[in-house]
């Protein structure tokens, strides 16, 4: 218990240690927020890739259908 009191008193007197402690607390608080943002960014990128794949597939289907119609008209 005496060690904790001495450490708290030292922290109160030393502004550099106080700033370091506040920075550590702030970084620990930001860590889950940064993880959440990273996971949301990954999910967003996956959705864009799925959309691009679906778009390409539909574009190819449309082009194939148009080619078949042109062949039927020519015949």
Secondary structure per residue as TSV (DSSP state, phi and psi in degrees):
chain	resnum	aa	ss	phi	psi
A	1	X	-	360.0	-38.7
A	2	X	H	-64.7	-34.4
A	3	X	H	-65.0	-40.2
A	4	X	H	-66.2	-39.7
A	5	X	H	-66.0	-43.5
A	6	X	H	-63.9	-41.3
A	7	X	H	-65.2	-41.4
A	8	X	H	-65.1	-39.3
A	9	X	H	-66.8	-41.0
A	10	X	H	-63.1	-40.1
A	11	X	H	-64.2	-38.8
A	12	X	H	-67.2	-31.6
A	13	X	H	-85.8	-28.0
A	14	X	-	-101.4	106.8
A	15	X	H	-65.0	-31.5
A	16	X	H	-66.7	-41.3
A	17	X	H	-68.5	-33.2
A	18	X	H	-65.5	-43.0
A	19	X	H	-64.5	-41.5
A	20	X	H	-63.3	-40.7
A	21	X	H	-66.6	-41.8
A	22	X	H	-65.1	-38.7
A	23	X	H	-64.1	-43.2
A	24	X	H	-62.6	-41.7
A	25	X	H	-63.8	-43.6
A	26	X	H	-63.4	-41.9
A	27	X	H	-66.6	-38.8
A	28	X	H	-65.0	-33.6
A	29	X	H	-73.0	-32.9
A	30	X	H	-78.6	-23.7
A	31	X	H	-54.0	-50.6
A	32	X	H	-65.3	-31.6
A	33	X	H	-66.9	-42.5
A	34	X	H	-65.4	-40.1
A	35	X	H	-62.4	-41.9
A	36	X	H	-62.2	-44.9
A	37	X	H	-63.5	-39.4
A	38	X	H	-64.9	-41.5
A	39	X	H	-68.1	-36.6
A	40	X	H	-66.0	-37.4
A	41	X	H	-65.5	-41.1
A	42	X	H	-62.3	-44.0
A	43	X	H	-63.1	-41.6
A	44	X	H	-61.8	-44.3
A	45	X	H	-65.2	-40.4
A	46	X	H	-61.4	-42.7
A	47	X	H	-64.1	-38.4
A	48	X	H	-66.4	-40.1
A	49	X	H	-64.0	-41.3
A	50	X	H	-63.2	-43.2
A	51	X	H	-61.1	-43.4
A	52	X	H	-63.9	-41.0
A	53	X	H	-63.7	-44.7
A	54	X	H	-63.3	-39.5
A	55	X	H	-62.9	-45.2
A	56	X	H	-62.3	-43.6
A	57	X	H	-61.3	-46.3
A	58	X	H	-65.3	-36.7
A	59	X	H	-64.5	-42.7
A	60	X	H	-64.9	-41.5
A	61	X	H	-62.4	-40.9
A	62	X	H	-65.9	-41.9
A	63	X	H	-64.8	-41.2
A	64	X	H	-63.7	-43.2
A	65	X	H	-63.4	-41.4
A	66	X	H	-65.0	-41.2
A	67	X	H	-63.2	-41.5
A	68	X	H	-64.0	-40.3
A	69	X	H	-63.4	-41.0
A	70	X	H	-64.0	-39.6
A	71	X	H	-66.5	-39.3
A	72	X	H	-66.3	-38.2
A	73	X	H	-68.4	-37.1
A	74	X	H	-70.1	-28.6
A	75	X	-	-79.1	360.0
